[in-house]
């Protein structure tokens, strides 16, 4: 098992210029390990309000108070300059999101964290091929986490990357204590899932399959955000830091998030990771085409396109745009609306000091797979979908 981990870790280490990498069964699990190591319970962590709610619950499970950051309405990145000094002074850590692969301002955040003496932790789940300041995203923080379920399409696994290689043994031991043992049934389900999903798509049974899951109570999201269940969450908070009390939220969309992988799963993951360069090239080309169109934000227009996991096009009516794409059998996912401060409320998070840009971005962002750029743009144009203009965003165009 150790040798199988080592092969994957070496592949990722090469991508990050030799930075130490530790295999974990999921990005969320790796993030929990990092937060537990670097942050004392009761601390406050600056994070993006436009993010997967699972990450919000991971922060709570680590015994920390989420603090929502102001965002740039062009691409949903953290607007570090808009964070008040009063907020900076009370932080224990900064957690980036790099939403859809658009980099947060890591060099600026690194400098600010150094001045304050607090850790920078990078969530690079969407950004395995993105760069900022001439370096890969994920090479600025004390720790960074990567997902192998996004660009790599492994359906499992990730990495916890460490600036200090001397911490590898300590964090590896903490990982092993928290992992659940391999389950043969889960391994078989993982290996069979791609074929089952292909069959469902080929037979155009996606809608029927989702209806069946809802009827059986197996679909945990009927809306964009999972149910908050504030009373239950309030009772779980005193038990933090711990994963078990927060399992009903942290497991959503990935029940095997802390399951030790088997040999077959690791081998499949290695094969997919080895082919990543071709995937990133396709994502980069599609991103350039989408951002050059009328729905692109124009952010970073003069720079080389990043290989975004999803491209957040800006549209006036996202529901109409989602329906237009669905008619072409193009599924829209990874929508994060409403922002986390509106979703969770002040009982569970500190709201952003300037929430309006995040709310505007969350309402108008249409995340699309850049590899389908040549299908997406004609579908939106034919349906008469109008772009949302940054001049109408809070603060106006930048």
Secondary structure as the mmCIF struct_conf table of DSSP 4:
data_model
#
loop_
_struct_conf.conf_type_id
_struct_conf.id
_struct_conf.beg_label_comp_id
_struct_conf.beg_label_asym_id
_struct_conf.beg_label_seq_id
_struct_conf.end_label_comp_id
_struct_conf.end_label_asym_id
_struct_conf.end_label_seq_id
HELX_RH_AL_P HELX_RH_AL_P1 UNK A 2 UNK A 15
TURN_TY1_P TURN_TY1_P1 UNK A 16 UNK A 18
STRN STRN1 UNK A 20 UNK A 24
BEND BEND1 UNK A 25 UNK A 25
HELX_RH_AL_P HELX_RH_AL_P2 UNK A 27 UNK A 38
BEND BEND2 UNK A 39 UNK A 39
TURN_TY1_P TURN_TY1_P2 UNK A 41 UNK A 42
STRN STRN2 UNK A 44 UNK A 48
BEND BEND3 UNK A 49 UNK A 51
HELX_RH_AL_P HELX_RH_AL_P3 UNK A 53 UNK A 61
TURN_TY1_P TURN_TY1_P3 UNK A 62 UNK A 63
STRN STRN3 UNK A 65 UNK A 69
HELX_LH_PP_P HELX_LH_PP_P1 UNK A 70 UNK A 70
STRN STRN4 UNK A 71 UNK A 71
TURN_TY1_P TURN_TY1_P4 UNK A 73 UNK A 75
STRN STRN5 UNK A 78 UNK A 78
HELX_RH_3T_P HELX_RH_3T_P1 UNK A 80 UNK A 82
BEND BEND4 UNK A 83 UNK A 83
HELX_RH_AL_P HELX_RH_AL_P4 UNK A 85 UNK A 88
TURN_TY1_P TURN_TY1_P5 UNK A 89 UNK A 90
BEND BEND5 UNK A 92 UNK A 92
STRN STRN6 UNK A 93 UNK A 96
HELX_RH_3T_P HELX_RH_3T_P2 UNK A 99 UNK A 101
HELX_LH_PP_P HELX_LH_PP_P2 UNK A 102 UNK A 104
HELX_RH_AL_P HELX_RH_AL_P5 UNK A 106 UNK A 116
TURN_TY1_P TURN_TY1_P6 UNK A 117 UNK A 117
STRN STRN7 UNK A 119 UNK A 123
TURN_TY1_P TURN_TY1_P7 UNK A 125 UNK A 126
TURN_TY1_P TURN_TY1_P8 UNK A 128 UNK A 129
STRN STRN8 UNK A 131 UNK A 132
TURN_TY1_P TURN_TY1_P9 UNK A 133 UNK A 134
STRN STRN9 UNK A 135 UNK A 136
TURN_TY1_P TURN_TY1_P10 UNK A 137 UNK A 138
BEND BEND6 UNK A 139 UNK A 142
STRN STRN10 UNK A 143 UNK A 147
BEND BEND7 UNK A 148 UNK A 150
TURN_TY1_P TURN_TY1_P11 UNK A 151 UNK A 152
BEND BEND8 UNK A 155 UNK A 156
STRN STRN11 UNK A 158 UNK A 162
BEND BEND9 UNK A 163 UNK A 163
HELX_RH_3T_P HELX_RH_3T_P3 UNK A 165 UNK A 167
HELX_RH_AL_P HELX_RH_AL_P6 UNK A 168 UNK A 178
HELX_LH_PP_P HELX_LH_PP_P3 UNK A 179 UNK A 179
STRN STRN12 UNK A 180 UNK A 180
HELX_LH_PP_P HELX_LH_PP_P4 UNK A 181 UNK A 182
HELX_RH_AL_P HELX_RH_AL_P7 UNK A 184 UNK A 202
TURN_TY1_P TURN_TY1_P12 UNK A 203 UNK A 204
HELX_RH_AL_P HELX_RH_AL_P8 UNK A 206 UNK A 215
TURN_TY1_P TURN_TY1_P13 UNK A 216 UNK A 217
BEND BEND10 UNK A 222 UNK A 225
HELX_LH_PP_P HELX_LH_PP_P5 UNK A 226 UNK A 227
HELX_RH_AL_P HELX_RH_AL_P9 UNK A 230 UNK A 237
TURN_TY1_P TURN_TY1_P14 UNK A 238 UNK A 239
BEND BEND11 UNK A 241 UNK A 241
BEND BEND12 UNK A 243 UNK A 243
HELX_RH_3T_P HELX_RH_3T_P4 UNK A 244 UNK A 246
HELX_RH_AL_P HELX_RH_AL_P10 UNK A 247 UNK A 250
TURN_TY1_P TURN_TY1_P15 UNK A 251 UNK A 253
TURN_TY1_P TURN_TY1_P16 UNK A 255 UNK A 258
STRN STRN13 UNK A 259 UNK A 259
HELX_LH_PP_P HELX_LH_PP_P6 UNK A 260 UNK A 262
HELX_RH_AL_P HELX_RH_AL_P11 UNK A 263 UNK A 274
TURN_TY1_P TURN_TY1_P17 UNK A 275 UNK A 275
HELX_RH_AL_P HELX_RH_AL_P12 UNK A 276 UNK A 292
BEND BEND13 UNK A 293 UNK A 293
TURN_TY1_P TURN_TY1_P18 UNK A 294 UNK A 295
TURN_TY1_P TURN_TY1_P19 UNK A 299 UNK A 302
BEND BEND14 UNK A 303 UNK A 303
HELX_LH_PP_P HELX_LH_PP_P7 UNK A 304 UNK A 306
BEND BEND15 UNK A 309 UNK A 310
STRN STRN14 UNK A 311 UNK A 314
STRN STRN15 UNK A 315 UNK A 315
BEND BEND16 UNK A 316 UNK A 316
HELX_RH_AL_P HELX_RH_AL_P13 UNK A 318 UNK A 326
TURN_TY1_P TURN_TY1_P20 UNK A 327 UNK A 329
BEND BEND17 UNK A 338 UNK A 338
HELX_RH_AL_P HELX_RH_AL_P14 UNK A 340 UNK A 344
TURN_TY1_P TURN_TY1_P21 UNK A 346 UNK A 348
STRN STRN16 UNK A 349 UNK A 350
HELX_LH_PP_P HELX_LH_PP_P8 UNK A 351 UNK A 352
TURN_TY1_P TURN_TY1_P22 UNK A 353 UNK A 354
HELX_RH_AL_P HELX_RH_AL_P15 UNK A 356 UNK A 364
STRN STRN17 UNK A 365 UNK A 368
HELX_RH_3T_P HELX_RH_3T_P5 UNK A 370 UNK A 372
HELX_RH_AL_P HELX_RH_AL_P16 UNK A 373 UNK A 382
TURN_TY1_P TURN_TY1_P23 UNK A 383 UNK A 384
HELX_LH_PP_P HELX_LH_PP_P9 UNK A 385 UNK A 386
STRN STRN18 UNK A 387 UNK A 387
HELX_LH_PP_P HELX_LH_PP_P10 UNK A 388 UNK A 389
HELX_RH_3T_P HELX_RH_3T_P6 UNK A 390 UNK A 392
BEND BEND18 UNK A 393 UNK A 393
TURN_TY1_P TURN_TY1_P24 UNK A 394 UNK A 395
#
